Amino acid sequence: MDSSPDFTRIVVCDSETGAVLRQGYAPHPVEHPEGGGRPCDVDPQAWLLSLGEAAGGGLLEGVQAIGVSAQANAVVPLDAHGNTVRPALVGGDKRTQVAAADLVDALGGRAAWAQAVGNVPQAAQPVTKLRWLARNEPEAAARTAALLQAHDWLVWQLLGRPARRTTDRGGASGTGYWSAATGGYRPDLVELALGHQAMLPEVIGPADAAGTTPEGLLISAGTGETMAAAFGLGIGLGDAVVSLGASGSVMAVHSEPLVDPSGMITALADATGMHLPVVTTLNAVRTLRGTAELLGVPDLEGLSELAMKSTPGAHGLVLLPYLEGERTPHLPHTAGTLAGLRRESMRREHLARAAFEGMLCGLADALDVLRGRGVEVRRVFLLGAAAELPAVRAAAPALFGTQVVVPQPADYAALGAARQAAWALGVSRGALDGRTPPAWQGAVAQVLEPGEELAVGQAVRQQFVSVREQTHPGAFRV
């Protein structure tokens, strides 16, 4: 089961092969704020209602184990009796930006946080939400006795709200108060943020069961959507995943946690016992959408078609796509830059091409952050609707300097949750060990090689780097 911010998806899989037998879907019955966008406060009962609807019609008949993945960074504050103190704090909550900056200063800076828990507080993180709660809703903060994330809460509900509450190391690693390096909580950071300590769920192993329902269904540990999607894709050492949303992210499997004093790397744990360092850019598909609007192109497909009429390097036009500021490099108050304007480059197709190359070069910068810390990247999995665009597929292998794999669209987070359930079930029956997950068939994908375009791509990349260094000297150090 995958409980995303907007819907629940369920896949019922064969435990040995991973073949999808049945699927279910239901939207979340959540009221959105005026003007659209996602709400920042959600009653978690909405997740249960959606889950029940998605599982209707006998979908779970014959199911023996359930895994749950859910949206990252949602915090469910509970009182001493296990009741919600207030709606869950979820989503890209911009109310908490000041709270994030306060926490960074309170512990002595970005390097101190990186050393403590492997990441620097951002607006979305649970620890930052606790700080916001303490500053803005002190009565609710004072009543908060325990903390769960979305997948923790759903697992707990499925098990009938037992005394034992659990989480997994993947979900815990994104809270801002658990360290993937030490494998332990930092209760002092909860107190720093919330004003007092709170009960935290037990972190269980990747193949452990959280419990069994009265009906005999085994429930696995659960995990966050990011970790579940990586597990569903079947990535391993040498693999990186580049995700193209409005913002972008690059993550890779690594054998040990990374401590990055600059704060560009978020040191997450994965769903298998390994580590999942992540680097985020603020500007990915939003760069393409902004360019399409500027050029009067109705959609991204049209922008891609226009870009394909240009050539690599866009006739010298370079777009630094820092339209919303940027995290990689750390330039929160900067703006985008368009460089290389000449009479011959001032054509619509060249600007379209520069937008695609700028977006991908920004993500290549993020890949280099990981490579610079010793993370091996032999191939890149490219995810997101924009990965289907011809202009992305044409440029990505050469700009990333490696093989690019574009998986077919699928519910990879739900598949990862199901794979985790199959693993826990196998361990409980003695058919699998706790170190080796079930070997399911990997994602069906198209493989793209850099080929003869590699040298051209690296020249385009160098052109981008040159403009970046001239515009923001010293901002980027790998």
ABEGO torsion letter per residue (X at the ends): XBBBAABBBBBBBBAAAGBBABBBBBBBBBBBBBGEEBBABBBAAAAAAAAAAAABGGAABGBABBBBBBBBGBBBBBBAAGBBABBBBBEBBAAAAAAAAAAAAAAGEAAAAAAAAGBBBBAABAAAAAAAAAAABAAAAAABABBBBAAAAAAAAAAGGBABBBBBAAAAAAAGABBAAAGBBBAAAAAAAAGBBBBBBBBBBAABBAEBBAAGBBBBAEBBAAAAAAAAAGBBBGBBBBBBBABBBBBBBBABBBBBAAGABBBBBBAAGBBBBBBBBABBAAAAAAAAAAAGBABAAAAAAAAAABBBGGGGBBBBABAAEBAOBBBAABBBBBBGBBAAABBAAAAAAAAAAAAAAAAAAAAAAAAAAGBBBABBBBBEAAAABAAAAAAAAAAAGBBBBBBBBBBAAAAAAAAAAAAAAAAAAGABBAABBBBBBBBBBBBBBAEAAAAAAAAAAAAAAAAAAAABBGABBX
